[in-house]
Amino acid sequence: MPDFEKKILDYVTRPGYTPLREKALLKKVGGSKSTSSEFEQAMLSLQSRKEILVSDSGLIRPVKKEGWIAGIIKKTSSGAGYLIPHHKPDDIAHDQRHAGDLYISERDMRDAQTGDEVYATVINRRRSGGQICGRVVEIIERASTTFVGTYFETQGEGYVHVDGKIFNSPIHVGDPGAKGVEPEDKVVIDILHFPSKNYLGQGVISKVLGPHGKPGVDLLSIVFEFGIPMDFPDEVLEAAREQASLFDETRLGNRRDLTGETIVTIDPADARDFDDAISLKQNERGHWVLGVHIADVAHFVKEGSTLDREARRRGTSVYLPGRVIPMLPEVISNGLASLQEGQVRFTKSAFIEFTADGVPVHTEFVNSAIRVSKRFAYEQVLPIVQGRDEEGDRVSAEIRELLKNMHHLAMMLRKRRFAGGALELHLSEVRLTFDDKHRVSGAVEREHDESHQIIEEFMLAANIAVAEGLNDRGLRFLRRVHPSPDHQRQIEFAEFVNALGYTLKKAQSRKDLQRLVEQVHGTAVEQAINYSLLRSLKQAEYTDEELGHYALAVEHYCHFTSPIRRYPDLTIHRLIDEILERPDKGKGQSPQGLRQLGHDLSMRERRAESAERELTKVKLLTWMIDNRITTLKTMITGVESFGLFCRGVDVPVEGLLHISRLGKHDYFRQDAAKFSIVGERTGQEFRIGDFLTVEVDKIDLDRRELDFRLPRPEKSGKSKSNSKSKSDQENSKRAGKKSSRASSKGKSAVKKKGRKVKSQRGKKKKRK
């Protein structure tokens, strides 16, 4: 057996080594497919002993010098920040007060930015309060070198204010007018030199998106900011068209013909890709046989093909307000694979047998062909189940009976799931509405009634059944895991709940947590507690590790039900094909790269979620500007030393009410134990969950920030003074540096630092 540990270490520590990914390194050290399992075990062993480091993008590096700590940078608006270590050394792991993160001052940050992977060292200095400090010594990998921002000119030079809060200073982009850019245009830039404490950043404009505020530019800005692929390459579109030309619905081969069965779909009214359908019968034993029929994307997208490589690169469909960027070309996603009413479509079916009281006893997988009998929108289902619809003869008695049985079984499964310890949060989800010109007309909360729960329960049941089936066969596959939360975070959440007047006996008990969620449902603190609980939990991810799913309270779980829009589901479908073709010889997915694939797909999923969240925020703030929204009823959702975070009740946007805006005649301070801010003179208290009417003070679209102030008192006829009261000055001085709204240095920053930028460019010319 090759000594892979020695070979790997020898190769990655050789002079001039360029970081590689696992697949390339396997070849370099003389490995092959047959020895990939031993290679991966060696990699895991070296990682656990901290002799090698695998970056977030999968690049393998030797661990540098003793005492160097690898991690991810998270900067604050002041320019300082924190290193979140991959592995916490003992000297900082026990620093429970700060969760083992390393504080890095602005002067010790070098030019590292939020999201960058770096090496840092502990330095002989501590913050007031005792937190351990560090210094960045080397950048391992940049989170991004491409950014979006607004172009402006000053003193005969071009600059860009980058969107968001990643940079406090503008980026110098050279002579004005490059690529025909005009002031106030949104542009894409590539960073040549990142900004640091003493120097402005330098970049080059790579694309002009259009004038700030022009329809569609906000969407393009987000797409480029997050690096989301939009248009499909010609060869991918051609491959999709070829699959369409080859598809013959009459050639079923070994597929089970279910085209005569009563099968329905239930989806949002505006859905275009239908990837799941349902059938339900009772067998001779009185057991329920649930059929979950999923679009057979694997039939069209073969592993290693042009379509497969593009789907893997995208990882997921991206659902932005007013626009869907699909994982697969629409010929497949909305055509060949979509389970349209009345059309023969190829599917993978999971038949799950339940006892009369909802206990699963058997699962069967088959490749099948179906013809959907009826398509329903969610809004149509409950009226039929409850016998109050007006559909008349348009819905047959057989389908009515099917829907009622589906509702009965789903509610039974749901009850059993929560009895088994499953956890479900009540989080409001925003859906934007648009007018006929595709401008935002408002926002509403998404419905989640029992019609949604029917499909949710059946999809969960199928995902669990498939994962357990693959696990029972000893196959290695891409799991969807949700690790158990950190104990310290559970304790902090319990303290938060107690401060709000609720009792959480066991923070580690899912049943106690769910009982709390139900107890606060419909109360003023519901959203505050639910969001706080969410923040205390770890993120779900894709991996081959058997970590279980904490929120669902199951040991084995995977994603099987949405292969049109999620690549992990496609990998599971291919395993099912392997089982069906070779029942006794299936080995599961190759260990080579499976864990890295899971990591990559998890990152793409989070990228899509972040893009949707940011564009929703931009569109809501734009709508507020266009409609001159000046006053909002809000609820306090967060309390910090610098102010209050408030979320609109009718308009679901969150903004900051800075502590200096709480009153001119009092000195306010944070009471961390009560999660409140209290006035020392008046005793006035602002707590999480309190409702508060606020005025809009400022909206900054580029930084995506909303600032509030308390309503001004009625005019009394006295002349207004421009001077601040003493207490107001104290509040501003004390909290100014901590505000989440870092002041943009703009032109003043250009004037202050321009000389240094020019001298830096001059030195480069001399070196050349």
FENSUL-V947902 format. One record per backbone hydrogen bond with DSSP energy under -0.5 kcal/mol. NH is the residue of the N-H (numbers start at 0). CO is the residue of the C=O. E is the energy in kcal/mol with one decimal. If there is no record, write none. Layout:
nh=NH co=CO e=E
nh=NH co=CO e=E
//
This chain:
nh=3 co=1 e=-1.8
nh=6 co=2 e=-2.0
nh=7 co=3 e=-3.1
nh=8 co=4 e=-2.3
nh=9 co=5 e=-2.8
nh=10 co=6 e=-2.0
nh=11 co=7 e=-2.7
nh=12 co=8 e=-1.4
nh=13 co=10 e=-0.9
nh=16 co=13 e=-1.6
nh=18 co=16 e=-0.5
nh=19 co=59 e=-0.7
nh=24 co=20 e=-2.6
nh=25 co=21 e=-2.7
nh=26 co=22 e=-1.2
nh=27 co=23 e=-1.9
nh=28 co=24 e=-1.9
nh=29 co=26 e=-1.6
nh=30 co=25 e=-3.0
nh=34 co=31 e=-0.8
nh=35 co=32 e=-1.0
nh=38 co=34 e=-2.1
nh=39 co=35 e=-2.4
nh=40 co=36 e=-2.0
nh=41 co=37 e=-2.1
nh=42 co=38 e=-2.2
nh=43 co=39 e=-2.6
nh=44 co=40 e=-2.2
nh=45 co=41 e=-2.5
nh=46 co=42 e=-2.3
nh=47 co=43 e=-2.5
nh=48 co=44 e=-1.6
nh=49 co=46 e=-1.4
nh=50 co=45 e=-3.0
nh=51 co=45 e=-0.9
nh=52 co=60 e=-3.5
nh=54 co=52 e=-0.6
nh=54 co=58 e=-3.0
nh=57 co=54 e=-2.1
nh=59 co=19 e=-3.1
nh=60 co=52 e=-3.0
nh=62 co=50 e=-1.7
nh=67 co=64 e=-2.0
nh=68 co=119 e=-3.4
nh=70 co=117 e=-2.0
nh=71 co=83 e=-2.1
nh=72 co=115 e=-2.4
nh=73 co=81 e=-2.5
nh=75 co=79 e=-3.2
nh=78 co=75 e=-1.6
nh=80 co=103 e=-2.3
nh=81 co=73 e=-2.3
nh=82 co=101 e=-2.7
nh=83 co=71 e=-3.0
nh=83 co=81 e=-0.6
nh=84 co=82 e=-0.9
nh=85 co=69 e=-2.6
nh=86 co=69 e=-0.6
nh=88 co=86 e=-0.6
nh=91 co=88 e=-1.3
nh=92 co=88 e=-2.7
nh=93 co=89 e=-1.2
nh=94 co=91 e=-1.4
nh=95 co=93 e=-2.2
nh=97 co=94 e=-1.8
nh=98 co=95 e=-1.3
nh=99 co=94 e=-1.8
nh=100 co=97 e=-2.2
nh=101 co=82 e=-2.3
nh=102 co=100 e=-0.5
nh=102 co=131 e=-2.2
nh=103 co=80 e=-2.9
nh=107 co=104 e=-0.7
nh=108 co=105 e=-1.1
nh=111 co=108 e=-1.9
nh=114 co=72 e=-3.3
nh=115 co=112 e=-2.3
nh=116 co=140 e=-3.0
nh=117 co=70 e=-2.6
nh=117 co=115 e=-0.5
nh=118 co=137 e=-3.0
nh=119 co=68 e=-2.3
nh=120 co=134 e=-2.2
nh=122 co=132 e=-2.0
nh=124 co=122 e=-2.5
nh=126 co=130 e=-2.3
nh=129 co=126 e=-2.6
nh=132 co=124 e=-1.2
nh=133 co=102 e=-2.6
nh=134 co=120 e=-2.2
nh=135 co=107 e=-2.4
nh=136 co=118 e=-2.6
nh=137 co=118 e=-1.6
nh=139 co=116 e=-2.4
nh=139 co=137 e=-0.6
nh=140 co=116 e=-2.0
nh=146 co=188 e=-2.5
nh=148 co=186 e=-2.2
nh=149 co=160 e=-2.4
nh=150 co=184 e=-2.7
nh=151 co=158 e=-2.8
nh=153 co=156 e=-2.2
nh=156 co=153 e=-1.8
nh=157 co=173 e=-3.0
nh=158 co=151 e=-3.1
nh=159 co=170 e=-1.9
nh=160 co=149 e=-2.6
nh=161 co=159 e=-0.8
nh=162 co=147 e=-2.9
nh=163 co=701 e=-3.3
nh=165 co=162 e=-0.5
nh=170 co=159 e=-2.7
nh=171 co=200 e=-2.7
nh=172 co=157 e=-2.7
nh=173 co=157 e=-0.6
nh=177 co=174 e=-0.8
nh=179 co=176 e=-2.1
nh=180 co=177 e=-1.6
nh=183 co=150 e=-2.9
nh=184 co=181 e=-2.0
nh=185 co=209 e=-3.2
nh=186 co=148 e=-2.7
nh=187 co=206 e=-3.2
nh=188 co=146 e=-3.1
nh=189 co=203 e=-2.6
nh=190 co=144 e=-2.9
nh=191 co=201 e=-2.9
nh=192 co=201 e=-2.1
nh=195 co=198 e=-2.1
nh=200 co=169 e=-0.6
nh=201 co=192 e=-2.5
nh=202 co=171 e=-2.9
nh=203 co=189 e=-2.0
nh=205 co=187 e=-2.9
nh=206 co=187 e=-1.5
nh=208 co=185 e=-2.5
nh=208 co=206 e=-0.6
nh=209 co=185 e=-1.2
nh=211 co=183 e=-2.0
nh=213 co=210 e=-2.1
nh=216 co=213 e=-2.1
nh=217 co=213 e=-0.5
nh=219 co=215 e=-2.1
nh=220 co=216 e=-2.5
nh=221 co=217 e=-1.8
nh=222 co=218 e=-2.5
nh=223 co=219 e=-2.6
nh=224 co=220 e=-2.3
nh=225 co=221 e=-2.2
nh=227 co=222 e=-2.4
nh=228 co=226 e=-0.5
nh=235 co=232 e=-0.7
nh=236 co=232 e=-2.0
nh=237 co=233 e=-2.5
nh=238 co=234 e=-1.8
nh=239 co=235 e=-2.0
nh=240 co=236 e=-2.3
nh=241 co=237 e=-2.1
nh=242 co=238 e=-1.8
nh=243 co=239 e=-1.8
nh=244 co=240 e=-2.0
nh=245 co=241 e=-1.4
nh=246 co=242 e=-1.2
nh=250 co=247 e=-1.5
nh=251 co=249 e=-1.3
nh=254 co=251 e=-2.2
nh=255 co=366 e=-2.7
nh=257 co=255 e=-0.9
nh=257 co=368 e=-2.7
nh=260 co=257 e=-1.9
nh=262 co=260 e=-0.8
nh=263 co=277 e=-2.2
nh=264 co=373 e=-1.7
nh=266 co=375 e=-2.2
nh=270 co=267 e=-1.8
nh=273 co=271 e=-0.6
nh=274 co=272 e=-0.7
nh=276 co=292 e=-2.0
nh=277 co=263 e=-2.9
nh=278 co=290 e=-2.1
nh=280 co=288 e=-1.6
nh=282 co=286 e=-2.4
nh=285 co=282 e=-2.0
nh=287 co=353 e=-1.9
nh=288 co=280 e=-3.2
nh=289 co=287 e=-0.6
nh=289 co=351 e=-2.8
nh=290 co=278 e=-2.8
nh=290 co=288 e=-0.5
nh=291 co=289 e=-0.6
nh=291 co=349 e=-2.3
nh=292 co=276 e=-2.7
nh=292 co=290 e=-0.7
nh=293 co=291 e=-0.6
nh=293 co=347 e=-2.7
nh=294 co=274 e=-1.8
nh=295 co=345 e=-2.3
nh=296 co=294 e=-1.8
nh=298 co=295 e=-1.2
nh=299 co=296 e=-1.2
nh=300 co=296 e=-2.4
nh=301 co=299 e=-0.8
nh=304 co=301 e=-2.2
nh=308 co=304 e=-2.6
nh=309 co=305 e=-1.8
nh=310 co=306 e=-2.3
nh=311 co=307 e=-2.6
nh=312 co=308 e=-1.9
nh=313 co=309 e=-1.9
nh=314 co=310 e=-3.2
nh=315 co=313 e=-0.8
nh=316 co=564 e=-2.2
nh=317 co=324 e=-2.8
nh=318 co=316 e=-0.6
nh=319 co=317 e=-0.9
nh=319 co=322 e=-2.4
nh=322 co=319 e=-2.3
nh=324 co=317 e=-2.8
nh=325 co=323 e=-0.7
nh=331 co=328 e=-1.8
nh=332 co=328 e=-2.5
nh=333 co=329 e=-1.8
nh=334 co=329 e=-0.5
nh=335 co=330 e=-2.7
nh=336 co=331 e=-2.3
nh=337 co=331 e=-0.7
nh=338 co=273 e=-3.3
nh=339 co=337 e=-2.1
nh=341 co=371 e=-2.4
nh=342 co=339 e=-1.8
nh=344 co=369 e=-2.6
nh=346 co=367 e=-2.8
nh=347 co=293 e=-2.8
nh=348 co=346 e=-0.5
nh=348 co=365 e=-3.0
nh=349 co=291 e=-2.2
nh=350 co=348 e=-0.6
nh=350 co=363 e=-3.0
nh=351 co=289 e=-2.8
nh=351 co=349 e=-0.7
nh=352 co=350 e=-0.5
nh=352 co=361 e=-3.2
nh=353 co=287 e=-3.2
nh=353 co=351 e=-0.5
nh=354 co=358 e=-2.4
nh=357 co=354 e=-2.2
nh=359 co=357 e=-0.5
nh=360 co=352 e=-3.0
nh=361 co=352 e=-1.1
nh=363 co=350 e=-2.1
nh=365 co=348 e=-2.1
nh=367 co=346 e=-3.0
nh=368 co=255 e=-2.1
nh=369 co=344 e=-2.6
nh=370 co=257 e=-0.5
nh=371 co=339 e=-0.6
nh=371 co=342 e=-0.7
nh=372 co=262 e=-2.9
nh=373 co=262 e=-1.1
nh=375 co=264 e=-2.8
nh=377 co=266 e=-1.3
nh=379 co=376 e=-1.8
nh=380 co=376 e=-0.6
nh=380 co=377 e=-1.3
nh=381 co=377 e=-0.7
nh=383 co=379 e=-0.9
nh=383 co=380 e=-0.6
nh=384 co=380 e=-2.4
nh=385 co=381 e=-2.9
nh=386 co=383 e=-1.1
nh=387 co=382 e=-3.1
nh=388 co=382 e=-0.8
nh=393 co=390 e=-1.8
nh=394 co=391 e=-1.2
nh=399 co=395 e=-2.3
nh=400 co=396 e=-2.3
nh=401 co=397 e=-2.0
nh=402 co=398 e=-2.5
nh=403 co=399 e=-2.0
nh=404 co=400 e=-2.3
nh=405 co=401 e=-2.5
nh=406 co=402 e=-2.3
nh=407 co=403 e=-2.2
nh=408 co=404 e=-2.7
nh=409 co=405 e=-2.6
nh=410 co=406 e=-2.3
nh=411 co=407 e=-1.5
nh=412 co=408 e=-2.7
nh=413 co=409 e=-2.5
nh=414 co=410 e=-2.0
nh=415 co=411 e=-2.2
nh=416 co=412 e=-2.3
nh=417 co=413 e=-2.0
nh=418 co=414 e=-1.9
nh=419 co=415 e=-1.4
nh=420 co=417 e=-1.4
nh=421 co=416 e=-1.9
nh=422 co=550 e=-3.6
nh=426 co=424 e=-0.9
nh=430 co=443 e=-3.2
nh=432 co=441 e=-2.5
nh=434 co=438 e=-2.7
nh=437 co=434 e=-1.9
nh=440 co=432 e=-3.1
nh=441 co=432 e=-1.1
nh=443 co=430 e=-2.8
nh=445 co=428 e=-3.0
nh=451 co=448 e=-0.7
nh=452 co=448 e=-1.7
nh=453 co=449 e=-1.7
nh=454 co=450 e=-1.1
nh=455 co=451 e=-2.4
nh=456 co=452 e=-2.7
nh=457 co=453 e=-1.8
nh=458 co=454 e=-2.6
nh=459 co=455 e=-2.4
nh=460 co=456 e=-2.4
nh=461 co=457 e=-2.0
nh=462 co=458 e=-2.6
nh=463 co=459 e=-2.6
nh=464 co=460 e=-2.4
nh=465 co=461 e=-2.6
nh=466 co=462 e=-2.2
nh=467 co=463 e=-2.7
nh=468 co=464 e=-2.1
nh=469 co=465 e=-2.5
nh=470 co=466 e=-2.5
nh=471 co=467 e=-2.6
nh=472 co=468 e=-1.1
nh=473 co=470 e=-1.9
nh=474 co=469 e=-2.2
nh=475 co=586 e=-0.7
nh=476 co=474 e=-0.5
nh=478 co=476 e=-0.9
nh=478 co=542 e=-2.8
nh=479 co=556 e=-2.2
nh=480 co=478 e=-0.7
nh=480 co=540 e=-2.8
nh=481 co=547 e=-2.4
nh=489 co=485 e=-1.7
nh=490 co=486 e=-2.1
nh=491 co=487 e=-2.3
nh=492 co=488 e=-2.1
nh=493 co=489 e=-2.2
nh=494 co=490 e=-2.1
nh=495 co=491 e=-2.0
nh=496 co=492 e=-2.5
nh=497 co=493 e=-2.4
nh=498 co=494 e=-2.0
nh=499 co=495 e=-0.9
nh=499 co=496 e=-0.7
nh=500 co=497 e=-1.6
nh=501 co=496 e=-2.1
nh=503 co=501 e=-0.5
nh=504 co=502 e=-0.6
nh=508 co=505 e=-1.5
nh=509 co=507 e=-0.6
nh=512 co=508 e=-2.2
nh=513 co=509 e=-2.8
nh=514 co=510 e=-2.2
nh=515 co=511 e=-2.0
nh=516 co=512 e=-2.4
nh=517 co=513 e=-2.3
nh=518 co=514 e=-2.0
nh=519 co=515 e=-2.2
nh=520 co=517 e=-0.6
nh=522 co=519 e=-2.4
nh=525 co=522 e=-1.3
nh=528 co=524 e=-2.6
nh=529 co=525 e=-2.6
nh=530 co=526 e=-2.8
nh=531 co=527 e=-1.9
nh=532 co=528 e=-2.4
nh=533 co=529 e=-2.3
nh=534 co=530 e=-2.2
nh=535 co=531 e=-1.2
nh=536 co=532 e=-0.7
nh=536 co=533 e=-1.0
nh=540 co=480 e=-2.4
nh=541 co=597 e=-0.6
nh=542 co=478 e=-1.8
nh=546 co=544 e=-1.6
nh=547 co=554 e=-0.5
nh=548 co=553 e=-2.9
nh=549 co=481 e=-2.8
nh=549 co=547 e=-0.5
nh=552 co=548 e=-1.3
nh=553 co=548 e=-1.4
nh=559 co=557 e=-0.6
nh=564 co=561 e=-0.9
nh=565 co=561 e=-1.5
nh=566 co=314 e=-2.3
nh=569 co=565 e=-0.9
nh=569 co=566 e=-0.6
nh=570 co=566 e=-1.5
nh=571 co=567 e=-1.4
nh=572 co=568 e=-2.1
nh=573 co=569 e=-1.7
nh=574 co=570 e=-1.3
nh=575 co=571 e=-1.9
nh=576 co=572 e=-2.0
nh=577 co=573 e=-1.8
nh=578 co=574 e=-2.2
nh=579 co=575 e=-2.6
nh=580 co=576 e=-2.4
nh=581 co=577 e=-2.6
nh=584 co=581 e=-1.4
nh=585 co=581 e=-1.0
nh=588 co=475 e=-2.6
nh=592 co=590 e=-0.5
nh=593 co=590 e=-1.2
nh=594 co=590 e=-0.6
nh=596 co=592 e=-2.6
nh=597 co=593 e=-2.2
nh=598 co=594 e=-2.0
nh=599 co=595 e=-2.8
nh=600 co=596 e=-2.6
nh=601 co=597 e=-2.0
nh=602 co=598 e=-2.2
nh=603 co=599 e=-2.0
nh=604 co=600 e=-2.0
nh=605 co=601 e=-2.2
nh=606 co=602 e=-2.2
nh=607 co=603 e=-2.2
nh=608 co=604 e=-2.1
nh=609 co=605 e=-2.6
nh=610 co=606 e=-2.4
nh=611 co=607 e=-2.1
nh=612 co=608 e=-2.3
nh=613 co=609 e=-2.6
nh=614 co=610 e=-2.4
nh=615 co=611 e=-2.1
nh=616 co=612 e=-1.9
nh=617 co=613 e=-2.4
nh=618 co=614 e=-2.7
nh=619 co=615 e=-2.2
nh=620 co=616 e=-2.5
nh=621 co=617 e=-2.4
nh=622 co=618 e=-2.2
nh=623 co=619 e=-2.1
nh=624 co=620 e=-2.1
nh=625 co=621 e=-2.8
nh=626 co=622 e=-2.1
nh=627 co=624 e=-1.1
nh=628 co=623 e=-2.4
nh=629 co=627 e=-0.6
nh=631 co=693 e=-2.5
nh=633 co=631 e=-0.6
nh=633 co=691 e=-2.7
nh=634 co=646 e=-2.3
nh=635 co=689 e=-2.7
nh=636 co=644 e=-2.9
nh=637 co=644 e=-1.5
nh=639 co=642 e=-2.7
nh=642 co=639 e=-1.0
nh=643 co=656 e=-2.6
nh=644 co=637 e=-2.6
nh=645 co=643 e=-0.6
nh=645 co=654 e=-2.6
nh=646 co=634 e=-2.8
nh=647 co=652 e=-2.9
nh=648 co=632 e=-3.0
nh=649 co=632 e=-0.5
nh=651 co=649 e=-0.6
nh=652 co=650 e=-2.8
nh=654 co=645 e=-2.6
nh=655 co=705 e=-2.5
nh=656 co=643 e=-3.4
nh=657 co=655 e=-0.8
nh=657 co=707 e=-0.6
nh=658 co=641 e=-2.7
nh=660 co=657 e=-2.2
nh=661 co=658 e=-1.4
nh=667 co=665 e=-0.6
nh=668 co=677 e=-2.2
nh=670 co=675 e=-3.3
nh=671 co=669 e=-0.8
nh=673 co=670 e=-1.0
nh=674 co=670 e=-0.7
nh=674 co=671 e=-0.7
nh=675 co=670 e=-1.6
nh=676 co=685 e=-2.0
nh=677 co=668 e=-2.9
nh=678 co=683 e=-2.7
nh=679 co=666 e=-2.8
nh=682 co=678 e=-1.8
nh=685 co=676 e=-2.5
nh=687 co=674 e=-1.4
nh=688 co=635 e=-3.0
nh=689 co=686 e=-2.2
nh=691 co=633 e=-2.9
nh=693 co=631 e=-2.7
nh=693 co=691 e=-0.5
nh=694 co=708 e=-3.2
nh=695 co=629 e=-2.8
nh=696 co=694 e=-0.6
nh=696 co=706 e=-2.9
nh=697 co=706 e=-1.6
nh=699 co=704 e=-2.6
nh=700 co=698 e=-0.6
nh=703 co=699 e=-0.9
nh=704 co=699 e=-2.2
nh=706 co=697 e=-3.0
nh=707 co=655 e=-3.1
nh=708 co=694 e=-2.0
nh=709 co=660 e=-0.9
nh=710 co=692 e=-0.6
nh=727 co=663 e=-0.7
nh=728 co=724 e=-2.5
nh=729 co=725 e=-2.1
nh=730 co=726 e=-2.4
nh=731 co=727 e=-2.5
nh=732 co=728 e=-2.8
nh=733 co=729 e=-2.8
nh=734 co=730 e=-2.2
nh=735 co=731 e=-2.1
nh=737 co=734 e=-1.0
nh=738 co=734 e=-0.8
nh=738 co=735 e=-0.9
nh=741 co=739 e=-1.0
nh=744 co=167 e=-1.9
nh=747 co=744 e=-0.9
nh=748 co=744 e=-1.9
nh=749 co=745 e=-1.7
nh=750 co=746 e=-2.5
nh=751 co=747 e=-2.5
nh=752 co=748 e=-2.6
nh=753 co=749 e=-1.7
nh=756 co=752 e=-2.0
nh=757 co=753 e=-2.5
nh=758 co=754 e=-2.7
nh=759 co=755 e=-2.0
nh=760 co=756 e=-2.1
nh=761 co=757 e=-2.4
nh=762 co=758 e=-2.0
nh=763 co=759 e=-1.5
nh=764 co=760 e=-1.8
nh=765 co=761 e=-1.9
nh=766 co=762 e=-2.3
nh=767 co=763 e=-2.2
//
